[in-house]
Each structure stands twice: as structure tokens, then as C-alpha cells.
Amino acid sequence: MRYTYLDLIEEVLRVEKREMTLREIWEFAEKEGYSKKLMSIGKTPVNTMNACIRKHIGSAKNVKFKQTSKNPALYYLNN
């Protein structure tokens, strides 16, 4: 199974155990090497993560994440 941006977001939030912006999640993932697990990284990984998490929250049956703030957008695990 391939490692996705949603997997990366979930892994970082589980380790950090706090609400985070997508930029904070990406910076932590880069520092800790989680980003190296992704098959490919484009020029705007934070924008890609934003698209993935919004699609997941809007359409998944078992939503893994919740947005806890709008400005800035903060995310946390939904459990």
C-alpha cells in the first residue's frame, strides 16, 4: 500500500498530539523524514495536503480528521 498525504497528516498528528496547520504538519514531516515516504512531492505540497484533507472531510464515511479552527485552519484527529 502506498503512503499518501492523508497518511502523512495522520502520522504527524498522532505523534504531535495537538492541533496543527497544514504548514506546521508539512514542516514537521520534512524535519522528521515522513515526507520521504511519499511516492512523489510536487512544488506545492501544502496545497496538495489541503485538497486531500478537504476532500476526505467532505466525502469519507469514517472521517479521520476534524477542522478545529478556520483562520488559521487547524486540524486534529477525529477521535
mmJSON file of the N, C-alpha and C atoms, coordinates in Angstrom:
{"data_MODEL":{"atom_site":{
"group_PDB":["ATOM","ATOM","ATOM","ATOM","ATOM","ATOM","ATOM","ATOM","ATOM","ATOM","ATOM","ATOM","ATOM","ATOM","ATOM","ATOM","ATOM","ATOM","ATOM","ATOM","ATOM","ATOM","ATOM","ATOM","ATOM","ATOM","ATOM","ATOM","ATOM","ATOM","ATOM","ATOM","ATOM","ATOM","ATOM","ATOM","ATOM","ATOM","ATOM","ATOM","ATOM","ATOM","ATOM","ATOM","ATOM","ATOM","ATOM","ATOM","ATOM","ATOM","ATOM","ATOM","ATOM","ATOM","ATOM","ATOM","ATOM","ATOM","ATOM","ATOM","ATOM","ATOM","ATOM","ATOM","ATOM","ATOM","ATOM","ATOM","ATOM","ATOM","ATOM","ATOM","ATOM","ATOM","ATOM","ATOM","ATOM","ATOM","ATOM","ATOM","ATOM","ATOM","ATOM","ATOM","ATOM","ATOM","ATOM","ATOM","ATOM","ATOM","ATOM","ATOM","ATOM","ATOM","ATOM","ATOM","ATOM","ATOM","ATOM","ATOM","ATOM","ATOM","ATOM","ATOM","ATOM","ATOM","ATOM","ATOM","ATOM","ATOM","ATOM","ATOM","ATOM","ATOM","ATOM","ATOM","ATOM","ATOM","ATOM","ATOM","ATOM","ATOM","ATOM","ATOM","ATOM","ATOM","ATOM","ATOM","ATOM","ATOM","ATOM","ATOM","ATOM","ATOM","ATOM","ATOM","ATOM","ATOM","ATOM","ATOM","ATOM","ATOM","ATOM","ATOM","ATOM","ATOM","ATOM","ATOM","ATOM","ATOM","ATOM","ATOM","ATOM","ATOM","ATOM","ATOM","ATOM","ATOM","ATOM","ATOM","ATOM","ATOM","ATOM","ATOM","ATOM","ATOM","ATOM","ATOM","ATOM","ATOM","ATOM","ATOM","ATOM","ATOM","ATOM","ATOM","ATOM","ATOM","ATOM","ATOM","ATOM","ATOM","ATOM","ATOM","ATOM","ATOM","ATOM","ATOM","ATOM","ATOM","ATOM","ATOM","ATOM","ATOM","ATOM","ATOM","ATOM","ATOM","ATOM","ATOM","ATOM","ATOM","ATOM","ATOM","ATOM","ATOM","ATOM","ATOM","ATOM","ATOM","ATOM","ATOM","ATOM","ATOM","ATOM","ATOM","ATOM","ATOM","ATOM","ATOM","ATOM","ATOM","ATOM","ATOM","ATOM","ATOM","ATOM","ATOM","ATOM","ATOM","ATOM","ATOM","ATOM","ATOM","ATOM","ATOM","ATOM"],
"id":[1,2,3,4,5,6,7,8,9,10,11,12,13,14,15,16,17,18,19,20,21,22,23,24,25,26,27,28,29,30,31,32,33,34,35,36,37,38,39,40,41,42,43,44,45,46,47,48,49,50,51,52,53,54,55,56,57,58,59,60,61,62,63,64,65,66,67,68,69,70,71,72,73,74,75,76,77,78,79,80,81,82,83,84,85,86,87,88,89,90,91,92,93,94,95,96,97,98,99,100,101,102,103,104,105,106,107,108,109,110,111,112,113,114,115,116,117,118,119,120,121,122,123,124,125,126,127,128,129,130,131,132,133,134,135,136,137,138,139,140,141,142,143,144,145,146,147,148,149,150,151,152,153,154,155,156,157,158,159,160,161,162,163,164,165,166,167,168,169,170,171,172,173,174,175,176,177,178,179,180,181,182,183,184,185,186,187,188,189,190,191,192,193,194,195,196,197,198,199,200,201,202,203,204,205,206,207,208,209,210,211,212,213,214,215,216,217,218,219,220,221,222,223,224,225,226,227,228,229,230,231,232,233,234,235,236,237],
"type_symbol":["N","C","C","N","C","C","N","C","C","N","C","C","N","C","C","N","C","C","N","C","C","N","C","C","N","C","C","N","C","C","N","C","C","N","C","C","N","C","C","N","C","C","N","C","C","N","C","C","N","C","C","N","C","C","N","C","C","N","C","C","N","C","C","N","C","C","N","C","C","N","C","C","N","C","C","N","C","C","N","C","C","N","C","C","N","C","C","N","C","C","N","C","C","N","C","C","N","C","C","N","C","C","N","C","C","N","C","C","N","C","C","N","C","C","N","C","C","N","C","C","N","C","C","N","C","C","N","C","C","N","C","C","N","C","C","N","C","C","N","C","C","N","C","C","N","C","C","N","C","C","N","C","C","N","C","C","N","C","C","N","C","C","N","C","C","N","C","C","N","C","C","N","C","C","N","C","C","N","C","C","N","C","C","N","C","C","N","C","C","N","C","C","N","C","C","N","C","C","N","C","C","N","C","C","N","C","C","N","C","C","N","C","C","N","C","C","N","C","C","N","C","C","N","C","C","N","C","C","N","C","C","N","C","C","N","C","C"],
"label_atom_id":["N","CA","C","N","CA","C","N","CA","C","N","CA","C","N","CA","C","N","CA","C","N","CA","C","N","CA","C","N","CA","C","N","CA","C","N","CA","C","N","CA","C","N","CA","C","N","CA","C","N","CA","C","N","CA","C","N","CA","C","N","CA","C","N","CA","C","N","CA","C","N","CA","C","N","CA","C","N","CA","C","N","CA","C","N","CA","C","N","CA","C","N","CA","C","N","CA","C","N","CA","C","N","CA","C","N","CA","C","N","CA","C","N","CA","C","N","CA","C","N","CA","C","N","CA","C","N","CA","C","N","CA","C","N","CA","C","N","CA","C","N","CA","C","N","CA","C","N","CA","C","N","CA","C","N","CA","C","N","CA","C","N","CA","C","N","CA","C","N","CA","C","N","CA","C","N","CA","C","N","CA","C","N","CA","C","N","CA","C","N","CA","C","N","CA","C","N","CA","C","N","CA","C","N","CA","C","N","CA","C","N","CA","C","N","CA","C","N","CA","C","N","CA","C","N","CA","C","N","CA","C","N","CA","C","N","CA","C","N","CA","C","N","CA","C","N","CA","C","N","CA","C","N","CA","C","N","CA","C","N","CA","C","N","CA","C","N","CA","C","N","CA","C","N","CA","C"],
"label_alt_id":[null,null,null,null,null,null,null,null,null,null,null,null,null,null,null,null,null,null,null,null,null,null,null,null,null,null,null,null,null,null,null,null,null,null,null,null,null,null,null,null,null,null,null,null,null,null,null,null,null,null,null,null,null,null,null,null,null,null,null,null,null,null,null,null,null,null,null,null,null,null,null,null,null,null,null,null,null,null,null,null,null,null,null,null,null,null,null,null,null,null,null,null,null,null,null,null,null,null,null,null,null,null,null,null,null,null,null,null,null,null,null,null,null,null,null,null,null,null,null,null,null,null,null,null,null,null,null,null,null,null,null,null,null,null,null,null,null,null,null,null,null,null,null,null,null,null,null,null,null,null,null,null,null,null,null,null,null,null,null,null,null,null,null,null,null,null,null,null,null,null,null,null,null,null,null,null,null,null,null,null,null,null,null,null,null,null,null,null,null,null,null,null,null,null,null,null,null,null,null,null,null,null,null,null,null,null,null,null,null,null,null,null,null,null,null,null,null,null,null,null,null,null,null,null,null,null,null,null,null,null,null,null,null,null,null,null,null],
"label_comp_id":["MET","MET","MET","ARG","ARG","ARG","TYR","TYR","TYR","THR","THR","THR","TYR","TYR","TYR","LEU","LEU","LEU","ASP","ASP","ASP","LEU","LEU","LEU","ILE","ILE","ILE","GLU","GLU","GLU","GLU","GLU","GLU","VAL","VAL","VAL","LEU","LEU","LEU","ARG","ARG","ARG","VAL","VAL","VAL","GLU","GLU","GLU","LYS","LYS","LYS","ARG","ARG","ARG","GLU","GLU","GLU","MET","MET","MET","THR","THR","THR","LEU","LEU","LEU","ARG","ARG","ARG","GLU","GLU","GLU","ILE","ILE","ILE","TRP","TRP","TRP","GLU","GLU","GLU","PHE","PHE","PHE","ALA","ALA","ALA","GLU","GLU","GLU","LYS","LYS","LYS","GLU","GLU","GLU","GLY","GLY","GLY","TYR","TYR","TYR","SER","SER","SER","LYS","LYS","LYS","LYS","LYS","LYS","LEU","LEU","LEU","MET","MET","MET","SER","SER","SER","ILE","ILE","ILE","GLY","GLY","GLY","LYS","LYS","LYS","THR","THR","THR","PRO","PRO","PRO","VAL","VAL","VAL","ASN","ASN","ASN","THR","THR","THR","MET","MET","MET","ASN","ASN","ASN","ALA","ALA","ALA","CYS","CYS","CYS","ILE","ILE","ILE","ARG","ARG","ARG","LYS","LYS","LYS","HIS","HIS","HIS","ILE","ILE","ILE","GLY","GLY","GLY","SER","SER","SER","ALA","ALA","ALA","LYS","LYS","LYS","ASN","ASN","ASN","VAL","VAL","VAL","LYS","LYS","LYS","PHE","PHE","PHE","LYS","LYS","LYS","GLN","GLN","GLN","THR","THR","THR","SER","SER","SER","LYS","LYS","LYS","ASN","ASN","ASN","PRO","PRO","PRO","ALA","ALA","ALA","LEU","LEU","LEU","TYR","TYR","TYR","TYR","TYR","TYR","LEU","LEU","LEU","ASN","ASN","ASN","ASN","ASN","ASN"],
"label_asym_id":["A","A","A","A","A","A","A","A","A","A","A","A","A","A","A","A","A","A","A","A","A","A","A","A","A","A","A","A","A","A","A","A","A","A","A","A","A","A","A","A","A","A","A","A","A","A","A","A","A","A","A","A","A","A","A","A","A","A","A","A","A","A","A","A","A","A","A","A","A","A","A","A","A","A","A","A","A","A","A","A","A","A","A","A","A","A","A","A","A","A","A","A","A","A","A","A","A","A","A","A","A","A","A","A","A","A","A","A","A","A","A","A","A","A","A","A","A","A","A","A","A","A","A","A","A","A","A","A","A","A","A","A","A","A","A","A","A","A","A","A","A","A","A","A","A","A","A","A","A","A","A","A","A","A","A","A","A","A","A","A","A","A","A","A","A","A","A","A","A","A","A","A","A","A","A","A","A","A","A","A","A","A","A","A","A","A","A","A","A","A","A","A","A","A","A","A","A","A","A","A","A","A","A","A","A","A","A","A","A","A","A","A","A","A","A","A","A","A","A","A","A","A","A","A","A","A","A","A","A","A","A","A","A","A","A","A","A"],
"label_entity_id":["1","1","1","1","1","1","1","1","1","1","1","1","1","1","1","1","1","1","1","1","1","1","1","1","1","1","1","1","1","1","1","1","1","1","1","1","1","1","1","1","1","1","1","1","1","1","1","1","1","1","1","1","1","1","1","1","1","1","1","1","1","1","1","1","1","1","1","1","1","1","1","1","1","1","1","1","1","1","1","1","1","1","1","1","1","1","1","1","1","1","1","1","1","1","1","1","1","1","1","1","1","1","1","1","1","1","1","1","1","1","1","1","1","1","1","1","1","1","1","1","1","1","1","1","1","1","1","1","1","1","1","1","1","1","1","1","1","1","1","1","1","1","1","1","1","1","1","1","1","1","1","1","1","1","1","1","1","1","1","1","1","1","1","1","1","1","1","1","1","1","1","1","1","1","1","1","1","1","1","1","1","1","1","1","1","1","1","1","1","1","1","1","1","1","1","1","1","1","1","1","1","1","1","1","1","1","1","1","1","1","1","1","1","1","1","1","1","1","1","1","1","1","1","1","1","1","1","1","1","1","1","1","1","1","1","1","1"],
"label_seq_id":[1,1,1,2,2,2,3,3,3,4,4,4,5,5,5,6,6,6,7,7,7,8,8,8,9,9,9,10,10,10,11,11,11,12,12,12,13,13,13,14,14,14,15,15,15,16,16,16,17,17,17,18,18,18,19,19,19,20,20,20,21,21,21,22,22,22,23,23,23,24,24,24,25,25,25,26,26,26,27,27,27,28,28,28,29,29,29,30,30,30,31,31,31,32,32,32,33,33,33,34,34,34,35,35,35,36,36,36,37,37,37,38,38,38,39,39,39,40,40,40,41,41,41,42,42,42,43,43,43,44,44,44,45,45,45,46,46,46,47,47,47,48,48,48,49,49,49,50,50,50,51,51,51,52,52,52,53,53,53,54,54,54,55,55,55,56,56,56,57,57,57,58,58,58,59,59,59,60,60,60,61,61,61,62,62,62,63,63,63,64,64,64,65,65,65,66,66,66,67,67,67,68,68,68,69,69,69,70,70,70,71,71,71,72,72,72,73,73,73,74,74,74,75,75,75,76,76,76,77,77,77,78,78,78,79,79,79],
"pdbx_PDB_ins_code":[null,null,null,null,null,null,null,null,null,null,null,null,null,null,null,null,null,null,null,null,null,null,null,null,null,null,null,null,null,null,null,null,null,null,null,null,null,null,null,null,null,null,null,null,null,null,null,null,null,null,null,null,null,null,null,null,null,null,null,null,null,null,null,null,null,null,null,null,null,null,null,null,null,null,null,null,null,null,null,null,null,null,null,null,null,null,null,null,null,null,null,null,null,null,null,null,null,null,null,null,null,null,null,null,null,null,null,null,null,null,null,null,null,null,null,null,null,null,null,null,null,null,null,null,null,null,null,null,null,null,null,null,null,null,null,null,null,null,null,null,null,null,null,null,null,null,null,null,null,null,null,null,null,null,null,null,null,null,null,null,null,null,null,null,null,null,null,null,null,null,null,null,null,null,null,null,null,null,null,null,null,null,null,null,null,null,null,null,null,null,null,null,null,null,null,null,null,null,null,null,null,null,null,null,null,null,null,null,null,null,null,null,null,null,null,null,null,null,null,null,null,null,null,null,null,null,null,null,null,null,null,null,null,null,null,null,null],
"Cartn_x":[0.847,0.0,0.885,0.525,1.359,1.021,1.978,1.87,1.347,0.218,-0.436,-0.266,-0.691,-0.674,-1.563,-2.682,-3.548,-2.843,-2.079,-1.289,-0.276,0.373,1.361,0.718,-0.427,-1.136,-1.5,-2.055,-2.458,-1.259,-0.162,1.014,1.571,1.661,2.184,1.263,-0.053,-0.987,-0.962,-0.765,-0.669,0.586,1.669,2.929,2.869,2.387,2.397,1.274,0.148,-0.978,-1.436,-1.538,-2.014,-2.598,-3.394,-3.927,-2.778,-2.815,-1.744,-2.29,-1.606,-1.913,-1.254,-1.692,-1.083,0.382,0.715,2.121,2.97,2.449,3.169,3.336,2.283,2.342,3.426,3.458,4.446,5.87,6.06,7.397,7.884,6.989,7.343,7.679,6.872,7.093,8.43,8.797,10.089,11.231,11.099,12.145,12.353,11.255,11.322,11.457,11.408,11.599,10.35,9.181,7.947,7.687,8.065,7.8,8.54,9.623,10.384,9.624,8.582,7.778,6.816,6.539,5.624,6.262,5.45,5.975,6.454,5.748,6.164,5.703,6.461,6.14,6.195,5.1,5.068,5.671,5.46,6.008,5.259,3.994,3.171,2.534,3.337,2.79,1.727,1.824,0.812,-0.538,-0.526,-1.772,-2.345,-1.48,-1.934,-2.56,-1.915,-2.476,-3.83,-3.957,-5.223,-6.328,-6.039,-7.035,-7.416,-6.433,-6.693,-7.543,-7.192,-7.905,-9.323,-9.499,-10.852,-11.747,-11.193,-11.966,-12.34,-11.388,-11.634,-12.725,-12.607,-13.584,-14.97,-15.024,-16.305,-16.976,-16.205,-16.822,-16.6,-15.699,-15.412,-16.506,-16.734,-17.717,-17.168,-15.928,-15.262,-14.199,-14.581,-13.687,-12.619,-11.352,-10.231,-9.858,-10.23,-9.764,-10.927,-10.669,-11.646,-10.907,-11.574,-11.019,-11.52,-10.601,-10.976,-10.984,-10.465,-10.41,-10.369,-10.911,-10.919,-9.774,-9.416,-8.383,-7.396,-6.291,-5.813,-6.53,-6.554,-7.186,-6.324,-6.887,-6.202,-6.905,-6.127,-6.68,-6.216,-7.075,-6.763,-7.421,-7.02,-7.617,-9.048,-9.906,-11.326,-11.618,-11.069,-11.387,-11.078],
"Cartn_y":[-1.187,0.0,1.241,2.215,3.402,4.398,5.177,6.185,7.463,7.958,9.127,10.357,11.492,12.719,12.579,11.883,11.671,10.821,9.822,9.016,9.894,10.77,11.676,12.587,13.18,14.071,13.309,12.11,11.308,10.953,10.554,10.164,11.343,12.501,13.685,14.076,14.09,14.473,13.471,12.199,11.191,11.405,11.752,11.971,13.259,14.326,15.642,15.825,15.131,15.19,16.629,17.422,18.799,19.256,20.316,20.909,21.553,21.409,21.962,22.483,23.485,23.927,22.943,22.986,22.104,22.464,23.738,24.146,23.575,23.627,23.047,21.536,20.891,19.445,19.136,19.896,19.655,19.901,20.991,21.298,20.212,19.714,18.621,17.359,17.059,15.874,15.952,17.125,17.31,17.096,17.694,17.607,16.167,15.434,14.072,12.992,13.37,12.414,11.696,12.039,11.391,11.69,12.88,13.271,12.36,11.73,10.844,9.557,9.257,8.058,8.248,9.502,9.788,9.373,8.889,8.471,9.664,10.779,11.984,13.207,14.284,15.549,16.623,17.365,18.435,19.719,20.794,22.089,22.704,22.32,22.914,21.817,21.122,20.01,20.437,21.645,22.106,22.261,22.762,22.881,21.496,20.552,19.184,18.581,18.792,18.291,18.93,20.225,20.93,20.301,20.038,19.42,18.027,17.253,15.886,15.88,16.715,16.691,17.239,18.262,18.807,17.8,17.11,16.078,14.959,14.547,13.479,13.891,15.074,15.543,15.651,16.064,16.257,15.0,13.92,12.764,11.413,11.303,9.993,9.568,8.259,7.736,7.788,7.385,7.435,8.527,9.723,10.873,10.8,10.852,10.723,12.047,13.157,14.462,15.41,16.432,17.498,18.829,19.801,21.152,21.862,22.312,22.89,24.41,25.018,26.474,26.832,28.005,28.408,29.343,30.261,31.222,31.406,30.726,29.792,28.444,27.725,26.405,25.448,24.933,23.949,22.618,21.552,20.209,19.335,18.355,17.399,16.072,15.019,13.709,13.684,12.998,12.947,11.695,11.64,10.508,10.836],
"Cartn_z":[0.0,0.0,0.0,-0.809,-0.877,0.223,0.589,1.646,1.026,1.541,0.952,1.842,1.322,2.117,3.351,3.225,4.391,5.441,5.001,5.938,6.659,5.92,6.498,7.536,7.194,8.121,9.392,9.227,10.382,11.264,10.647,11.413,12.221,11.604,12.299,13.449,13.215,14.276,15.427,15.132,16.2,17.043,16.405,17.129,17.941,17.336,17.981,19.012,18.821,19.771,20.056,18.981,19.124,17.798,17.852,16.633,15.863,14.536,13.72,12.399,11.845,10.49,9.524,8.272,7.282,7.059,7.145,7.001,8.142,9.368,10.512,10.336,9.85,9.619,8.593,7.499,6.453,6.966,7.693,8.211,9.171,10.015,10.927,10.127,9.11,8.273,7.553,7.091,6.427,7.415,8.604,9.621,10.091,10.266,10.802,9.728,8.46,7.373,6.891,7.415,6.945,5.475,5.033,3.643,2.656,3.082,2.209,1.887,2.667,2.426,1.251,0.876,-0.235,-1.552,-2.482,-3.78,-4.597,-4.494,-5.202,-4.43,-4.598,-3.949,-5.029,-5.172,-6.159,-5.609,-6.341,-5.937,-4.767,-4.58,-3.52,-2.658,-1.856,-1.068,-0.055,0.479,1.435,0.72,-0.508,-1.28,-1.589,-1.879,-2.145,-0.891,0.252,1.511,1.778,1.489,1.694,0.848,-0.414,-1.292,-0.79,-0.376,0.104,1.378,2.336,3.62,3.467,2.64,2.43,1.717,0.732,0.03,1.005,1.834,2.814,3.809,4.377,5.363,4.734,3.47,2.802,2.306,2.099,1.447,2.124,3.054,3.66,4.633,4.72,5.669,7.092,7.254,8.551,8.508,8.862,8.759,9.849,9.443,10.377,11.035,10.41,10.865,11.093,11.913,12.071,12.002,11.419,11.384,12.631,13.47,14.755,14.741,13.698,13.583,12.104,11.754,10.349,9.978,10.861,10.499,11.652,11.665,10.644,10.742,9.629,9.62,10.423,11.508,12.346,12.232,12.249,12.115,13.271,13.593,14.648,14.291,14.967,14.735,15.261,14.574,14.918,15.74,16.964,17.838,19.269],
"occupancy":[1.0,1.0,1.0,1.0,1.0,1.0,1.0,1.0,1.0,1.0,1.0,1.0,1.0,1.0,1.0,1.0,1.0,1.0,1.0,1.0,1.0,1.0,1.0,1.0,1.0,1.0,1.0,1.0,1.0,1.0,1.0,1.0,1.0,1.0,1.0,1.0,1.0,1.0,1.0,1.0,1.0,1.0,1.0,1.0,1.0,1.0,1.0,1.0,1.0,1.0,1.0,1.0,1.0,1.0,1.0,1.0,1.0,1.0,1.0,1.0,1.0,1.0,1.0,1.0,1.0,1.0,1.0,1.0,1.0,1.0,1.0,1.0,1.0,1.0,1.0,1.0,1.0,1.0,1.0,1.0,1.0,1.0,1.0,1.0,1.0,1.0,1.0,1.0,1.0,1.0,1.0,1.0,1.0,1.0,1.0,1.0,1.0,1.0,1.0,1.0,1.0,1.0,1.0,1.0,1.0,1.0,1.0,1.0,1.0,1.0,1.0,1.0,1.0,1.0,1.0,1.0,1.0,1.0,1.0,1.0,1.0,1.0,1.0,1.0,1.0,1.0,1.0,1.0,1.0,1.0,1.0,1.0,1.0,1.0,1.0,1.0,1.0,1.0,1.0,1.0,1.0,1.0,1.0,1.0,1.0,1.0,1.0,1.0,1.0,1.0,1.0,1.0,1.0,1.0,1.0,1.0,1.0,1.0,1.0,1.0,1.0,1.0,1.0,1.0,1.0,1.0,1.0,1.0,1.0,1.0,1.0,1.0,1.0,1.0,1.0,1.0,1.0,1.0,1.0,1.0,1.0,1.0,1.0,1.0,1.0,1.0,1.0,1.0,1.0,1.0,1.0,1.0,1.0,1.0,1.0,1.0,1.0,1.0,1.0,1.0,1.0,1.0,1.0,1.0,1.0,1.0,1.0,1.0,1.0,1.0,1.0,1.0,1.0,1.0,1.0,1.0,1.0,1.0,1.0,1.0,1.0,1.0,1.0,1.0,1.0,1.0,1.0,1.0,1.0,1.0,1.0,1.0,1.0,1.0,1.0,1.0,1.0],
"B_iso_or_equiv":[0.0,0.0,0.0,0.0,0.0,0.0,0.0,0.0,0.0,0.0,0.0,0.0,0.0,0.0,0.0,0.0,0.0,0.0,0.0,0.0,0.0,0.0,0.0,0.0,0.0,0.0,0.0,0.0,0.0,0.0,0.0,0.0,0.0,0.0,0.0,0.0,0.0,0.0,0.0,0.0,0.0,0.0,0.0,0.0,0.0,0.0,0.0,0.0,0.0,0.0,0.0,0.0,0.0,0.0,0.0,0.0,0.0,0.0,0.0,0.0,0.0,0.0,0.0,0.0,0.0,0.0,0.0,0.0,0.0,0.0,0.0,0.0,0.0,0.0,0.0,0.0,0.0,0.0,0.0,0.0,0.0,0.0,0.0,0.0,0.0,0.0,0.0,0.0,0.0,0.0,0.0,0.0,0.0,0.0,0.0,0.0,0.0,0.0,0.0,0.0,0.0,0.0,0.0,0.0,0.0,0.0,0.0,0.0,0.0,0.0,0.0,0.0,0.0,0.0,0.0,0.0,0.0,0.0,0.0,0.0,0.0,0.0,0.0,0.0,0.0,0.0,0.0,0.0,0.0,0.0,0.0,0.0,0.0,0.0,0.0,0.0,0.0,0.0,0.0,0.0,0.0,0.0,0.0,0.0,0.0,0.0,0.0,0.0,0.0,0.0,0.0,0.0,0.0,0.0,0.0,0.0,0.0,0.0,0.0,0.0,0.0,0.0,0.0,0.0,0.0,0.0,0.0,0.0,0.0,0.0,0.0,0.0,0.0,0.0,0.0,0.0,0.0,0.0,0.0,0.0,0.0,0.0,0.0,0.0,0.0,0.0,0.0,0.0,0.0,0.0,0.0,0.0,0.0,0.0,0.0,0.0,0.0,0.0,0.0,0.0,0.0,0.0,0.0,0.0,0.0,0.0,0.0,0.0,0.0,0.0,0.0,0.0,0.0,0.0,0.0,0.0,0.0,0.0,0.0,0.0,0.0,0.0,0.0,0.0,0.0,0.0,0.0,0.0,0.0,0.0,0.0,0.0,0.0,0.0,0.0,0.0,0.0],
"pdbx_formal_charge":[null,null,null,null,null,null,null,null,null,null,null,null,null,null,null,null,null,null,null,null,null,null,null,null,null,null,null,null,null,null,null,null,null,null,null,null,null,null,null,null,null,null,null,null,null,null,null,null,null,null,null,null,null,null,null,null,null,null,null,null,null,null,null,null,null,null,null,null,null,null,null,null,null,null,null,null,null,null,null,null,null,null,null,null,null,null,null,null,null,null,null,null,null,null,null,null,null,null,null,null,null,null,null,null,null,null,null,null,null,null,null,null,null,null,null,null,null,null,null,null,null,null,null,null,null,null,null,null,null,null,null,null,null,null,null,null,null,null,null,null,null,null,null,null,null,null,null,null,null,null,null,null,null,null,null,null,null,null,null,null,null,null,null,null,null,null,null,null,null,null,null,null,null,null,null,null,null,null,null,null,null,null,null,null,null,null,null,null,null,null,null,null,null,null,null,null,null,null,null,null,null,null,null,null,null,null,null,null,null,null,null,null,null,null,null,null,null,null,null,null,null,null,null,null,null,null,null,null,null,null,null,null,null,null,null,null,null],
"auth_seq_id":[1,1,1,2,2,2,3,3,3,4,4,4,5,5,5,6,6,6,7,7,7,8,8,8,9,9,9,10,10,10,11,11,11,12,12,12,13,13,13,14,14,14,15,15,15,16,16,16,17,17,17,18,18,18,19,19,19,20,20,20,21,21,21,22,22,22,23,23,23,24,24,24,25,25,25,26,26,26,27,27,27,28,28,28,29,29,29,30,30,30,31,31,31,32,32,32,33,33,33,34,34,34,35,35,35,36,36,36,37,37,37,38,38,38,39,39,39,40,40,40,41,41,41,42,42,42,43,43,43,44,44,44,45,45,45,46,46,46,47,47,47,48,48,48,49,49,49,50,50,50,51,51,51,52,52,52,53,53,53,54,54,54,55,55,55,56,56,56,57,57,57,58,58,58,59,59,59,60,60,60,61,61,61,62,62,62,63,63,63,64,64,64,65,65,65,66,66,66,67,67,67,68,68,68,69,69,69,70,70,70,71,71,71,72,72,72,73,73,73,74,74,74,75,75,75,76,76,76,77,77,77,78,78,78,79,79,79],
"auth_comp_id":["MET","MET","MET","ARG","ARG","ARG","TYR","TYR","TYR","THR","THR","THR","TYR","TYR","TYR","LEU","LEU","LEU","ASP","ASP","ASP","LEU","LEU","LEU","ILE","ILE","ILE","GLU","GLU","GLU","GLU","GLU","GLU","VAL","VAL","VAL","LEU","LEU","LEU","ARG","ARG","ARG","VAL","VAL","VAL","GLU","GLU","GLU","LYS","LYS","LYS","ARG","ARG","ARG","GLU","GLU","GLU","MET","MET","MET","THR","THR","THR","LEU","LEU","LEU","ARG","ARG","ARG","GLU","GLU","GLU","ILE","ILE","ILE","TRP","TRP","TRP","GLU","GLU","GLU","PHE","PHE","PHE","ALA","ALA","ALA","GLU","GLU","GLU","LYS","LYS","LYS","GLU","GLU","GLU","GLY","GLY","GLY","TYR","TYR","TYR","SER","SER","SER","LYS","LYS","LYS","LYS","LYS","LYS","LEU","LEU","LEU","MET","MET","MET","SER","SER","SER","ILE","ILE","ILE","GLY","GLY","GLY","LYS","LYS","LYS","THR","THR","THR","PRO","PRO","PRO","VAL","VAL","VAL","ASN","ASN","ASN","THR","THR","THR","MET","MET","MET","ASN","ASN","ASN","ALA","ALA","ALA","CYS","CYS","CYS","ILE","ILE","ILE","ARG","ARG","ARG","LYS","LYS","LYS","HIS","HIS","HIS","ILE","ILE","ILE","GLY","GLY","GLY","SER","SER","SER","ALA","ALA","ALA","LYS","LYS","LYS","ASN","ASN","ASN","VAL","VAL","VAL","LYS","LYS","LYS","PHE","PHE","PHE","LYS","LYS","LYS","GLN","GLN","GLN","THR","THR","THR","SER","SER","SER","LYS","LYS","LYS","ASN","ASN","ASN","PRO","PRO","PRO","ALA","ALA","ALA","LEU","LEU","LEU","TYR","TYR","TYR","TYR","TYR","TYR","LEU","LEU","LEU","ASN","ASN","ASN","ASN","ASN","ASN"],
"auth_asym_id":["A","A","A","A","A","A","A","A","A","A","A","A","A","A","A","A","A","A","A","A","A","A","A","A","A","A","A","A","A","A","A","A","A","A","A","A","A","A","A","A","A","A","A","A","A","A","A","A","A","A","A","A","A","A","A","A","A","A","A","A","A","A","A","A","A","A","A","A","A","A","A","A","A","A","A","A","A","A","A","A","A","A","A","A","A","A","A","A","A","A","A","A","A","A","A","A","A","A","A","A","A","A","A","A","A","A","A","A","A","A","A","A","A","A","A","A","A","A","A","A","A","A","A","A","A","A","A","A","A","A","A","A","A","A","A","A","A","A","A","A","A","A","A","A","A","A","A","A","A","A","A","A","A","A","A","A","A","A","A","A","A","A","A","A","A","A","A","A","A","A","A","A","A","A","A","A","A","A","A","A","A","A","A","A","A","A","A","A","A","A","A","A","A","A","A","A","A","A","A","A","A","A","A","A","A","A","A","A","A","A","A","A","A","A","A","A","A","A","A","A","A","A","A","A","A","A","A","A","A","A","A","A","A","A","A","A","A"],
"auth_atom_id":["N","CA","C","N","CA","C","N","CA","C","N","CA","C","N","CA","C","N","CA","C","N","CA","C","N","CA","C","N","CA","C","N","CA","C","N","CA","C","N","CA","C","N","CA","C","N","CA","C","N","CA","C","N","CA","C","N","CA","C","N","CA","C","N","CA","C","N","CA","C","N","CA","C","N","CA","C","N","CA","C","N","CA","C","N","CA","C","N","CA","C","N","CA","C","N","CA","C","N","CA","C","N","CA","C","N","CA","C","N","CA","C","N","CA","C","N","CA","C","N","CA","C","N","CA","C","N","CA","C","N","CA","C","N","CA","C","N","CA","C","N","CA","C","N","CA","C","N","CA","C","N","CA","C","N","CA","C","N","CA","C","N","CA","C","N","CA","C","N","CA","C","N","CA","C","N","CA","C","N","CA","C","N","CA","C","N","CA","C","N","CA","C","N","CA","C","N","CA","C","N","CA","C","N","CA","C","N","CA","C","N","CA","C","N","CA","C","N","CA","C","N","CA","C","N","CA","C","N","CA","C","N","CA","C","N","CA","C","N","CA","C","N","CA","C","N","CA","C","N","CA","C","N","CA","C","N","CA","C","N","CA","C","N","CA","C","N","CA","C","N","CA","C","N","CA","C"],
"pdbx_PDB_model_num":[1,1,1,1,1,1,1,1,1,1,1,1,1,1,1,1,1,1,1,1,1,1,1,1,1,1,1,1,1,1,1,1,1,1,1,1,1,1,1,1,1,1,1,1,1,1,1,1,1,1,1,1,1,1,1,1,1,1,1,1,1,1,1,1,1,1,1,1,1,1,1,1,1,1,1,1,1,1,1,1,1,1,1,1,1,1,1,1,1,1,1,1,1,1,1,1,1,1,1,1,1,1,1,1,1,1,1,1,1,1,1,1,1,1,1,1,1,1,1,1,1,1,1,1,1,1,1,1,1,1,1,1,1,1,1,1,1,1,1,1,1,1,1,1,1,1,1,1,1,1,1,1,1,1,1,1,1,1,1,1,1,1,1,1,1,1,1,1,1,1,1,1,1,1,1,1,1,1,1,1,1,1,1,1,1,1,1,1,1,1,1,1,1,1,1,1,1,1,1,1,1,1,1,1,1,1,1,1,1,1,1,1,1,1,1,1,1,1,1,1,1,1,1,1,1,1,1,1,1,1,1,1,1,1,1,1,1]
}}}
